[in-house]
Amino acid sequence: MDIVEKLKIKIANSLAKLGHEVTLDDIIIEKSKEEMHGDYASNVAMKLSRLFAKPPRAVAKLIIDNIDLTDITKIEIAGPGFINFFMEHDSLQAIVKKIIREDEQFGRFPRKNIKVNVEFVSANPTGPLHVGTARGAAIGDSVCRILDCAGYDVTREYYINDAGSQITNLALSIQARYKEAFGLKGDIPEDGYEGQDIIEIAQVIKDEIGDAALTMDNPITYFEQKGIKIELDRIIEDLTNFRVKFDVFSSEKAIRDNDAIEKEIAALKGYVYEEEGALFLRTTAFLDDKDRVIKKSNGDYTYFMPDICYHVDKMSRGFDQLIDVLGADHHGYVNRMKSALMMHGYSEDVLHIELIQMVRFIKDGQEFKASKRKGDAITLRDVCEEVGVDAMRYFFAMRAASTHLDFDMNLAIEQSANNPVYYAQYAHARLCSILEQGKDLSIDESGQKLVEPAEISLLKHLASFVYVISDAAKEKAPFKITNYIRSLAELVHVFYNECRVIDRDNPLLSGSRLALVMASKIVLKNSLALIGVSAPAHM
């Protein structure tokens, strides 16, 4: 049992003595930001003040008067009612052995038996992945890694938008380039695709079947199927190189082809009505600000309708929660989809939609703008080749999804402390180097000689790792992990500068410090893995 959990139990037991039962989740323990305020702090007295009908400081005193002081040096009440805990050093030092023994399992929670489906990327298979989509890939995959670490059963899913006008335009664009490959005139539609990938796909088809597609009865269907497969294969290859893999691929076309839409409309008949020849869904009966069209007056279904079928299908597969990682332009989509699921009796909270804001891609102080249809988009592959996967993954994860991101390409390749991914990886490489230099010395996992301020600060930060994971999982927030990584790297560098690790005249102290180095290396590697970033041993 770690320090924070022990403190929660102590507070819960104290409150029980006072006649108030609370769960451990109701108690927040945070690492103190300043040494003068102790090692850990809790705002529990302020949260429960109304329950006691007393001022927070009075509640704090009651809690302290009834608390078990084992492993605690002293407790103080600060400000409006914070409770500050000063811990015995050996209670902090014990984390070293725990980390070393658990190694790459440190930070992982027991399985919760809660099934979560995370759908992300889901880019139309009409061209290479562009850098904007890459942010959703990085955040979506990081959320999956964090949830898995926090004990959830995670399924990664990609929804293939393989139906509709954009797919028809893809096929017509390929057909035009295919004709041109035989010296014939080909007309790309107004909303068609003009990228180099379209020319390449046409050439692949020509190499495979010659001119057979020129005389096909239904060439558009052929070009659709072939184009989708080639584009999707390329997308999967790029995502694999980006360290993103999916468990399930679902097809919009399959939904449209198996009468799922008609069955869903029948299931929702109590909320469906006709107006001016169109079908509307009464989403205002739940969370939406207006009812939504599901079938246009011309007989075409809106994109919302197959999306409803898709989400209902996901729930039918036994998931406890759905998470969609979507672009910020889907803001109006949130309440309408929640409403549709609520029509089936699901709770509002069964669906969480994480909206990803736009990325501005900057190099040499200039912003790049591109068009996917024109084929001059900045692709994921291009940027990975120039700045590396590690920088891409870290930079995309280090800001909240709800904030705009300026991706500074120059900074991403800069080898300095200004570059956060380089700074973190350099800290890991430094720890590996220290362990290599001290490999002839015995390691003392007890941590009993770790008493210097830099050592205590590092110990406290290591101990907080599991709570950062829990918080990041709860908030679906990978940036909380990058914040933790940055602080850990800073503490490692401070420790290295202030504490001589390898001192062969003092092997006992060196043994304790080498154990702290090993524990720090393990946690830094584990935390980088949560955002899909490598931890190199050499820089």
N, C-alpha and C positions, 0 to 999 in steps of 0.2 A: 504494500500500500504506500503511495507517495504522500508527500507533505500536504499538498492541497486537499487531497481526499481526507487525510487525517484531520485537518482543520475543519473541514465541512462537518465531519462526524462529531467533532468536539462541540461545535456550535449547535448542531441539531440536538445533541444530548443535553446541552445546557438549556435550550428552549423547551425540551420535553420536561425538564425539571420544573420549568416555569409554567407548564400546562399548555404549551403550544407545540403541536406536531407539524413539522415541515419536511419536505423531501430535500435530498441533497441538491437537486437541480434548482431549488428555490434559493440556494445560498451561493453567492458570487464571491470568489476569492481571487484577488489580483496581486501580481507581483508589485511591490512598492517601487515607485520610480526613483525615490531618493533614499539613501541609506539612513538618514535621520528619522525616516518614517517607518523603519523596521524592514522586515523581509517580505511580509504579505499584509494585505489590507482587505477588509470587507465592509460593505455598505449595508449589511443585513439589518442593523439597528434602525437605519433610516427607512428601509423597506417595510419594516414591521411596526413602525411607530404608531400608526393608526390602529393596528390590532391591539396594542397594549394601552392605547389612549394615554400615552406618555410622550414627552419630548425624546427625540432620538438619542441624545446623550444619556438620558436616564435609562433607556432601554439597553444601551451599550453597557452601562455599568451593571445592570442585572445579569446580562449574558456573561460578562467577565467574572462576576462573583460566583457563578455556578459552573464555570468551565474547568475541565481537566487541564492542568498546567504541565503535564508530562511533555518533554521535548520543547517547551516554551520558556525562554529566558524571562520575558516580560511582555505585558500587553498595555497599550496606551489607547486612550480615546482622543481623537483628533478632529478639529474642525466641527462641523455640525453633528458629527456622530459616527465618523469612521472608526473602526476598530483596527489598530495596527499591531501586528504580531512580530515579535523578535524571537527567532528560533535558535535553539541550541545548534552549534555547528555540526555535531555529528548527525543530526537529522537531515541536514542539507548534504553532507558528505556521502550519505548512504546511496544517493542517486547514481554515483559513479559505478558501483558494482552492478546495480540494476541495468544500467545502459549497456555495459560491457557484456554481461551475461545474455541479455536479450538481443543485442546486436541489431540486425536489420529489422527485427520484429519490435524493437522499441518504438512506442508510439501507436502501435496497432491495438485496436479495441477488440473485445470479444464480439462474435457475430450477434447481430440484433434480430436476425430473422425478419428483416424488413426489406422488401423488394422494391427497388427504385429503377425506373426507366429514364435514361437521360438521352434525349434526342438533340443532336447538334450537327453543325455544318449543313447537311441537307441541301447543298448547293445544286442548282439546276445542272444537269449533265450536258451543258451546252458550250463548255470551254474549260480551260485550265482554272484551278483555284487562284483567285486573286488575293492580294494581301489583306483586304478587308475581311474576307471570309476566314482568313487564317487566325484572326483574333478570336473568333468564335470557336475555332478548332482548339486553340490553346486553352481557352477558359473552360470549354466544355470538357475536354479531356482531363484537365486539372481538377475540376469539380468531381469527376468520376474517380480519380485517384484518391482524393481526399475522403470522399464518401466511403469508398472501399476500406481505406485505412481506419475510418471511424466505425466500421463494423456493419455497414449496409451491404446488401447483395445488389450489385450494380449491373445493369445491362446497358451497353452503349448501342444506340440505334441511329441509323441514317435513313431518312425518308426521301426516296427518290422521286422528284417532281418530273415524272416521265410522261406527262399528259398535258394537253393544252396547246395554246397557240405558239408558245416558245419552242416546243418540240417540233411542231409543224414547220416553223421557220428554220430550225436546225436542219431538218430533212431537205427543205427546198434549197438551202444554202449549199449543202453537200452536193445535191443534184446539179446545181449550177456549176460548181467547181469540177464535178465529174465530167460534165459535158465539155467544159473547157479543156480538160485533159485529152479529149479526142478532137480538139480543134473546132468544136461547135460553140455556138453562142449560148451562154448560160446567164440567166437573170436572177441575181440575188434579191430577195424580197426587201421591201422598205425597212422592215424590222429584222432583217436577217443578220447573219454572223459573218464577219469578214476576216477573221483571224487566220494566222498561218496554220493553226491546227485543223481548220476546215479543209484547206488545200491538202494537207497531209492525209486526212481521212479519205478524201476522194482518191488520192493516189493509192492508198492501201486497198481500197475497193477495186480500183482498176487492175492492180497487180493480182488480186485474188480471182476476179471473175471476168476480166477483160471488159468487153463492151456489152455484156449480157444485160446490164441494167438499163440500157438504152431502149430495149424492146420489151421490158417487163410490163405485165398488165397493171400492176399496182406498185410502181417503184417507190412512191413516197413512204409506204409502210416499211419497205426494205431499208431505205435510207434512214428512217427513224430508228429502227432496231439496231442497225449497224452503228450509226452515229452515237446512240446512247451507250452501247457497250464499249466502244473505244474510248469515248470521253470519260465514262465512269471508271474504266480500268486505269486511266491516267490519273484521275482524281485519287483513287485508292492507293496508287503507287506513291503519289506525292504525300498523301497523309501518312502512309507507312514510314516514309523517310522523315516525316515530321513527328514520328513516335506516337501516332494516333491510329488506333485500330478499332473496328466496330464488330459487335457480336451479331447484329441483325441489320439487314437491309430490307426496307418495306417499299412497295411500289404503289404510287398513286394510280397508275394505269390498272393494276390488278384490282384495286378497290372499285374503280369505275366499271370494270369488265365483269365483276361477279355479282352484280345487282345489290351490292352493299348499300348504295345510296338510296335505292328505292325502299329497301327494307328499313333503313334508318328513318326515312321520312314517315313511313307507316308507324314506326315505334314512337315518333314524336308528334303524332297526329293531334294531340291535345294542344300543342303549341304552334301548329302550322296553320297559316291562313293565306288566302289568295287576295291580291289587290292589284288591279290594272293588269291582269294577266300574268303577274309574277307571284311566286311563292315566298312568303316571309316566315321567319322563325321569331316567336315572341320572346326574345331574350330579355326584354324589359321586365318580364315577370320575375327576373332574378337580379343580375348585377349590371346589365347593360343600359346605356343611356338612350338607345333606340333599337327597334327591331331590325333584323338583318335579312337581306335578300339571300335565299338559298337556291332559287331557280329563276332565271331571268324570263322576261316575257317572250323571248325568242326560243325558249326551251333549253338553253344552256345552263348548266349548273355553275354557280360561283365557286371559287376556290374554297370558300368556307365549308361547303357541304362535304366534299371528300375528306377535308381535315377533321370534321366532326366524326365521320366514320372511322378514321384512322385512330383518333384518341379513344373512342369507345372500344375499338379493337384492342388497343394496348391495355386498357383496364380489364378487358375480358381475359387477358393472359395472366391475371393474378398479381399485378403490380399494386403496391400500396401507395406509391406516389409517382407522379409523372413530372419530369423537369424538361422544359423546352428551352433551348438556348437560341434566341432569335435576334435579328437585327432590330435596332431602335425604331425602325419604321413600322414595326408590328405593335406599337403601343395600344392602338385601338382593338387589337386582337385579343388581349388578355381577358377582359371581362366577358366578351362574347363566347369565348371557348369555355371559360369556367361555367357560364350560364348553361351552355349546351350539356355539359357533363352533369350539372345539377339537375337537369331535367330527367336524368337517369337515376337520380337518388344519391349521387356522389356528393361529398362535402366540397365546399368552396376551396379548401386547402389541399385537395388531392392533386391539384395542378399548380406547379410553380413555373412561371415564365421569367427567365433571366434575359433582360434586354441588353444587347451589346451596342454601345455607341460607336460612332465612326472613328476611323483611324486616318490621321494625316501623315503621309509618308514623306519624310524630309531628308534631303541629301545636299550638303554644301549650302545649307540655308534656304534651299528652294523646295517648294512643295510640288510633288508629282500628282498629276491628275490624269486619269485614263478611262477608256471606255472598253467594257468587255465585248460589246458587239463589234466595235471597230478593230478589236484584236490587239490593242496596244496597252492592255492592262498590265499592272505590275504584278507578276505572279508570285505565288508562294515559292515555287521552285527557284525563281531568279534570286529572290532575297535570301533564301536559305544558302544558296551557293556563294553569295557575296558576304554575308555576315555570320552564317552558321546557324544551326538549329537551336543551340543553347541560347544564344542571344535573342532569337525570335521568341522562343518559348518563355523566357524570363520577362522580356519587355512587355509581351502581351498580357502576362499574368499579373504584373506588378501594379496595375491600377484597377480600381473598382470598375466593373463592367459598365456601370451607369455613367462613367465619366469619359469624355473624349480623350483620345490618346494621340500624342505626337510621337511618332516613331522616328527617332534621330538615328539615321543609319551610320553617321560618322561616330557617334558615341558608342554604338553597338559593337564597333570593332576596335575601340580605343582601349589600350592596355594600361589602365590607370584606375585609381580608386573612384574616379567619377563614373566609371562604367560598373553598375551594380552587379552584373553577372560575373565580370572579371574579378571584382573585389571578393565576391563570395567564393568563387572557384580557387582564387589565389590563397584564400584562408585555408581551404581544404588541402591544397597542395602543400602549404606550409606545415600543416599538422602531420601529413604523411612524411614529410622530410624529417621532422623532429623525431618521429617514431623510428624512422630508419637509422638516424644517428644514434638513438639510444637503445637499439635492439639488443645490446649486450647487457643492459641493466634489467633488474627485476622490477616488475610493475606491482604496485601496491594498490589494490582495488578498494581498500577501506576508505581512502581519502582523508584519513585522520590528520594529516599534516597540512591540509588545505585550509589556511586561515587568513591569508592575505585578502584585502578588499577585492582585488581583481579576480582572485580565485572564487570568492564567495559570490560575486556578481555573475560569474560564468556558471557556477553551480545552480543558482536560482533560475537562470535563463534555461538551462538544460531541463530542469525539473518542470518548467512551464510548457514544454513542448506538447504534451498530450492535451493540455487544455486549449492550446492554440488550434490543434487539429479539430477538437470538438467544436470550437467556436467557428472555425472556417467551414466545417461541414454544415453546421446549423444555418449559417448565413450564405452558403454557396459562394464563398468569397476567397478565391486563391490569393488575392493580394495580401490577406492576413498571413499567409505562409511566406510570401516574399518579404514582408515587413519583419517577420521573425528571423528569416535568413540574414537580412541586412544587420539586424541587431546582434545576432550570433557571431557574424563575421567581425563586427566591430569589437565585441568582447574578446574574441580570440586574439585579435591583433593587440589589444590592450594587455591582455594576459602575457602574450609573448614578449612584449616590450618591458613589462614591469617585473616579470618573474623568470628567473633563470631556471630553465627546465632541466637541462643536463649539467649536473655538477657532480663529477665523480668523487669529489671530496665529501659529498653529502648524499650518498646513494639512497637513503631512506626518503629524503625530501624529493629527490629526482624520481623515485618510484611512484610517489603519490601524484606528482605533476605529470608524469608520463601517462598515468591512468586517466587523469583529467583530459590530456591531449587525445587519448584514444576515445574517450566518451564524447568529446566535442566533435571529433572526426565522424563518428557514427551518426550523431544527430544531424550534423550538417549534410552528410550524404543522404540520410533519410528524408530530410526536409526538401532538398533539391529534387529528389525523386518524385515528390508529390506534385511538382509542377513540370515534370518531364525534362529536367536539366541534369546533365552528367556531372559527376564529381571527380575531376581528373586528379591523379596522384602527382603529376608533374605539370609545370606550366612553362 
